[in-house]
Amino acid sequence: MSIAILLPIHKKYSDLILNNEKKLELRKTLPKDTWENSYTVYLYETKNTGCGKIVGNFIMNSRVLIDPNAPYYRRVEYEKESCLTWEEISQYCNGKVIQGWRVRKPKRFDTPLTLADFGLTHAPQSWCYVEDKEVNET
């Protein structure tokens, strides 16, 4: 059994990831062993902004620390890769160092999956571990 991650996300950002524009997903927490392991990350579009289904995935095989006191050149890099303004990033950081999950090989599914396909009855607040699946992808 291979472990993956289910990540609830707004449709706007899942579209940016799956269109290969957003290369850095910002989160306050990180899966264990991320320095040594890569994870498949499944994108669950939240019901309030999307279809309420799992629409695609990407590989997260590295991360960066996002420091709210980063020098200007890093801020520009973080803005570009995350598709967020520095003001949005700073507000999310709230003065703390956060995680930037590197997005690799994003893939949109032919047919979205449901939470039940992963044995879940509701979406996680931030993210959760799930069993990896073989999926038809476009």
C-alpha angles and dihedrals in degrees: 000000000000120000121229135171130246112210123190109216140167116259092243091062097039088055091050091050095045091047087055094243101109109064100169126052113197120220135164093224136039136210114255120262094022092144090060103030139049122219136204106233117205116208115224110192107218117241094236092060105018146012099300091240140103104265104176147328145233138197118253107196101152142021142201132213113241110211116196087215094053119143118262096260090055091048090055090049092049092048092051096046096043097040088230133115119248088247090058091046092048092049091051092046091051090197095311133107110255136187128263111203111208112232115220131173100358114200131188117215122238088222120022117238128228129232087249088062085067095041093256130132097193139018119262120251095237109353139311141200117260136171112272117246140201105244137182106245136185 
